[in-house]
């Protein structure tokens, strides 16, 4: 059988996608087997178990599996880089399972690095011609703001928004007395936080953080609304900082890739900054892995340029 097994292998989870000879996704399997919590048998055991009963076809993986703490460390490719550069740098080390690993990217202007997001961006570029010149945002624990020019990734910045939010939510006085489950999303509190970051000027959102506590003590913000206010403040700071960065300012359209609920927050924030938004993209990892596998000669080239996703 012709086809491909694509693996999105991160810090906390492993997702395997079986594709046919045209890059269409036939089946998806997910396990909580990130590089930090592997089952018995380690990396090899995880790969064997998650692909059990699937055909013997080429396999390609992206994400933290290629990091220093992964299966084997794969050197980064420096920017600017595109599909051809990443395909040429595929690591095809002898692991007994013919597994090729995507290298990830390094931005010397920083420096900054990414593993996994580059594959999503390659998939986006392959599926959407309008994304050949754009800014791509991948929200998450470590959000990425990526500049694409003529189909090449030429710049990116990492913002530790999600991690900072988690620290403030769990270990800061700002959320003292707030229930673990603060209830439904408070969109107005979130927008108020975004606007506070937007209007913070050169001082930035960190100068406004303690306002969350003061607003609650004044009765202007309910305790359960504080987390959404902080979320808006931190996400708003991403937009404020990136708008001020000459490397990303003014590039339209803005593409969002990631969790639908989180991307919805970024879309709300974008509206406060009058940013032009492209249609939402839930996931482009399968398309990216397929493109890199084709360009790297792991699978035969075909006329198919898109991937159809199966439900997990």
N, C-alpha and C positions, 0 to 999 in steps of 0.2 A: 504493500500500500504506500502511495506517495502521501506526503503530509509533513506535519511539524508538531512538536510539543514545545510550547512556549511557557516559560516559568517566570513569574513575577515574584522574586524572592527577597523580602525585605527583612527588617529588624524583628518584627513581631508576627509575621504571617507569610505563608507560602500559597501561591495561587498557580495552578497548572491548567493550561488550555490546550486541548487537542484540536488541531486544525487539519482540514482536508488539503488536497493538492492545489486548491485555489486560494488558500488563506482564510477560508470560512471556519469559524469556531463551531465545533461539533459538541464539545462538552467542556465544562469548567468544574474543577474541584478545588476546594480551599481547605486549608488546615492551619492551626495556630502554631506553625513550625517555622518561626523566624530564626535568624541566625543565632539568637540568644536563648532559644528554648526548643532544642531539637529532640526528637524521639530517640528511642533506643536504635543504635545503628548510625547515629549522627547524620551527616549530610547524605551519604550514600543510602542509608536506610530510609530517610525521608523521601528521597527521589524515587526509590524503588516502590515504596508503599503508595505514594500519591499517583503514580503512573501505572499501577497494577492493572493488568488486563488490556492496557492500551497497546497499539501496534508498535513495532520496532521501527521508529522513524527518527530523524535527526532531532536533537534537543538543544534549545538555546535559552539562556537565563539572563535576566538583568536584575540589578538591585544590589543589596548589601551582601549577597552571596559572593561577590567579587571584591569585597573589602578586606582590610587587614584581619578582621575577625570572621571572615567568611570562609567558604570552602577552600579557595585559593585567591590570593591577592592578585588583582589584575591592574596594571599601571593605567593611570588616567590618560586621556587624550587631551591635549591643550587646545583651547579656542584659537581661532575660529574652527569649527568642525561641522560636518554634515554626515549624511548617511554613508557616503563612501569612506570617510575617515574612520567611522566607528566599525564598519564592516571589515575594513582592512586590519583593524586592531583586535578583532575577536580572538579571545584566548581559547584555544582548542586543546588544552592540556590533557594528558593521558589520565583519565579518572576511571576508566573502565565502563563509562556510560556514554561516551561520545558527546559530552556536554560542552557546548561553546558558551562562553560568558562574555557579556558586553562590558566594555571597559569603564564606562562612566566618563565624565568630563571634568577638566580643571580650568578654572579661569585665573590666569596669572594676575589680572587686575583685581587684587583683593588681598591674598589669594582666596579662592572659593572652590568648592567641589560639589559634585552631585553624582549619585548612583541611582539609576532607575528612572528618574525624571526625563533623562535624555531620550530614553526609548519611547516614552509617551509623546514627546515633542516630535520625534521622527515619524511616529504614526500620524500625528495631527497634520504635519506638513504633507505627508503622502495622501491623506484623505481630503484635505481642504486647500485648494490653491490660494485662497485668500489669506492663509496663514503663512505664506512664504515671506511676508514682510509684516511683522506684527510683534506685539508684546504678549507673552504667554505667562499666565500666573497659575501656579500649582499650589493651592492652599494646603496647609497641613501643620504638623508639629514644627517643621522647618519649611516655611513657605519659600517657593522659588519664583523670582521675577526674571523672565528670560527674554532677551532680545533676539529676534530672528530677522535676518536680512538676506534676501535672495535665496532662501531655503537653507541658509547656514545659521547655526547658533553662534552668535558673535559676542554675547555678553550675558551674564546672569548675576543675580544677587540672592543671597539666602537671608531670610528674616525669621528669627526664632520665635515667631508670634505664638504658635500653639504651645510651645514649651513654657514660655513666659506666662501665658494665661494659666496653665496648669499650676505653676508655682504660686502665682497670686491667689488663685482660687483655693488652694489647699493649705498654704503656709503663710499667708499674709494677713495682717490686721484688717486689710480692706474688706475681707469677706468674713470677718469674725461675726458669729451669730447668724450667718446665712445657712439655710438648710442645704444638705447635700443635693437634694432634688428641689431646685428653686422654682419649679413649675414651668408652665409654657413660656415660649420665647416672647420676650417683651421687646417688640420691634421699636417702640418709641425710645426706650432706654438705650437700645443699641444705636439708633440714629443720633441720639444726643451725644453718645460717646464718640461716634465718628466725627460729628461736627466740632466737638471739643478738640480733637486731634487736628482736624483740618484748620482750625483757627488758632492753633498754638504757635504758629510762626516759627522763628528760628529756634525757640526754646524746645519745641517738640513735645510729644505727648507725655514724656516722663515728668515734665513740669506740671502736668494735670492729673497725675495718678491719684494723689491724695484727695483730690476733689471728690472722688467717689465716696470716701469716708465722710467728708464734710457735708456733702449733699444728703447723705443718709441721716446724719445727726441733725441737720436742719429740717428734716422731714420732706425734702424735695425729691428724694429718691427712696423707694421702699427697699428694705433689706434684700428681698428676693429679686429685685431688679438690678442689684449691683453687679452680678456676674455678666449680664448682657451689656451693661454700661461699659464694663472693663473690656469685654470682647470688642465692642464698637470702637473704644479708644485705641486698642492695640491694632486692630485691622485698619482703622483710620490712619494710624501712624505709618503703616506700610504704604498706603496711597500717598500720604503727604511726603514721605521720604523719597519714594520713587518718582513722584512728580518733580521734586527738586533735583533729582539726579540727571545730569545731562545725558547719561548713557541710556536712559529709558524714557525721558520726558517726551510727551507729545506723539508717541508712536501708536497709531490706530490701525486696525481694531485691537481691543483687549480680549484675549481668549482665556477662558477659565477651564481648567481640567481638574476633576476630582469629585469628592463626595458631594452629592446634590445639596444636602442641607447646608454644608459649609460654604459651598459656592453661592448659595442663595444669599448668605450674609455678605459675601464679597460683591455681589451684584447690587445689593442695597447700598453698600459703601461707595461703589463706583458712581452711583447716581448722585451722591453728594459732592463728588469731584467732577461731575459732568464728563465722565469718561465714556468713550464709545465702546460698546460691547458687541462681540460676535455671539452667535448662537452657542448655548451651553454644550459642553462635551463631557460626558460622564467618564469615559475611559478610552484610551487609545493605545494601551500597552500591547494588545494582541496585534494591531496593525503595525506597530513599530517593530515588534519582534519578527513578524513575517517579512517586513521590508529588509531588515538587517540580515535575516537568514538568506533571502534571495540575493542580496548584494554580495554576501559573503560566500555564496556558492554552496550553502548547506542544502538548499532545495532548488529544483529546477525553476527557471524563470517562466512566468506565464503572463497572460494578459490581464489577470485579476489584480486590481489595485486596492480593493477594499476588503474588509473583514466583517462578517456578520456575527454578532455576539450571541452566544447562548446564555440562557439564564443559569446562574450558579445553582 
